Amino acid sequence: MVEKITLAHGSGGKASHELIEKLFVANFGGKSLLAMEDSAVLQAGKERIAFSTDSFVVDPIFFPGGDIGSLAIHGTVNDLAMRGAKPLYIAVAMIIEEGFAYRDLETIVRSLKAGADKAGVEIVAGDTKVVQSGKADKIFINTTGIGLLDMDIDISAGNGRPGDRIILSGTMADHGTTILCQREGLQIQGGFMSDSAPLNHMVAAMIEECGKSIHVLRDPTRGGVGTTLNELAQSSGVGIRIRETDLPVRDDVRGACELLGLDPLYLANEGKLLAFVEPGAVESLLAVMQKMEYGGNAGIIGEVVAEHPGQVVMQTSIGSSRIVDMLHGEPLPRIC
């Protein structure tokens, strides 16, 4: 029995899943919630819509490669796109601490607008609350997003099938490492930059090229690629096998992780996606992704298997195998 909420409950790892399943899902119920997807797919008359909500509490609020404003747009757009939806509308609510600099707020608002314009979505509603100094940490942003789905598209965390190839769209841990270095003032040599980006245009091109051959899409944010693959293995009831030598990590990110004793598999990304794809569609899909702005480093990192359902196994660089478990604890809170 949990007596108090800890930072680990917001990590996206085991503690988060236990909290969601044993408290929220147990009380709220509902078919859409039980699916545990990043966005719910709902029927509205003759249309299918994707519906998502998210909150952003990142610290620091400004970082190389973005800020809390652009991150809020990208995160919401990507959650909708991971169901194969075309994001259309976003609502933005802000909780602002008394004394927050107006100039910083103006910068964030403009960043929200620029992010929405690039993603091709419209900010249509919002809310603003101001709390007393010391009752919040600068600014928190909540978003709600709505998108439309083609009736023939069925992309879901539960659709992984043995034989599917697993594609990762680019290098791991860029966002998490950047936030860590900025927050702690670490003077580590490297060109650290968040990968925060809207992936909906790339997803649209992927679907146009391969359609029903794409079974699963998910952006590996909190908990990183390792935790996300565990979620997908459990949702689909399949095993996953990945190869350490095929996992893309920038040299400076790898060096920082080694120095700090962190595993890039568990650090957040904010502009990458995982795709489970039928073998026959892999080459054409990779060709499309690698031509897109955010898919130049896309590649195959493993495959879905029938063995060890619900588990992720990695073939290491020395030829042995080890289980990649879901994230325990919280190595870096307030990442998004």
Steps between C-alpha positions, in 0.01 A plus 500: 500500500648835392489759778644796310557597139865516397680633195520142373122506450551757224791325329305300244652183646374223730377729777305710249334194349403364841348835597304525175375142505422465872354844562393685186390215274349310794279797582437659160470180291383532143611315187706791362688551826570129541684502168774714663580684178653848469170617349151355499324418174132597524203486267328836437213441259655372181846623592773337706698743711816470705485683832796567730595709800841570652673723755846653474711588803851483350789654693669711367225658290750619238759257362709447184261389228180639647301610802192398694277659235628314195530182709132522595392524136734226382402261779129540432532477122714188529259323734226543239726402211602176672145372440525595132283809546533835329530755784269798453424692820670569832383668819764652728465574872770669708564513874735793557683587820464854631811701410573308180669727246259631237776487238552129565126438473492688172785282369313183598174617341680577175667161515160333542376682192809418293481134602132482408562663163779258414289200600201636307265513799286781641490614863125543556443528876681553825502608863730704724547476877750691715601362841687665784877518495645174627184300420628384159832495315491779240249353251315175431315434173213261435388412148214313338520388139249371246573332167316309229566141396446329169242227549740237361788577736545284810830581668513394863740387772317167501557422131857372508544164323786248497715573197448876511820699463560777753610835362635789708494835321825640641748528785400428860514712816566840338228682696572337835873562482451864396259569787733332749803701391305827507332437834813395682734744324723214387798612296519194276645551155248441224235662287203392711166594347146387576336302221158655573312499169156440343488158333154519343619591149741205496229267632261618227763419235562159659131414495463618142787272397428190707153538655384180670852355504569728797362327809637705791632853548618650829724790595742394776483798737519448878677174575668501161516226239550224758183572697294567188595167343393326822164676484451388141607142570246479782220668305548272199577185699818440301872481559745757370860442400735794438870528421726731695722561198200636305390750766594850377656732759697816433861480617466798736179358649662160547800660669282705735296193593813297572639781714176532699426128524177523297365272229390677178225239465315664791545871425222700339459587134256766376535468124545130426261214429498122510315313226407131474475420130439196280832372357400557138439871559820583687718611208241732347408642841862572591551669164211735577609570857861569412392772257301681770628776726491287816570152361846526346650250747210252496598135514401151612589421863331162544193288443184373666510132599259241641745394772515657848171696464491827692879519520772690316830319446809672366791335324799686639804621309701205637248242380322422829135571577339697782148595594415869453257571783265793544651806668525483879490824696560839345852591386385840370167651614312779319632406159195616307 
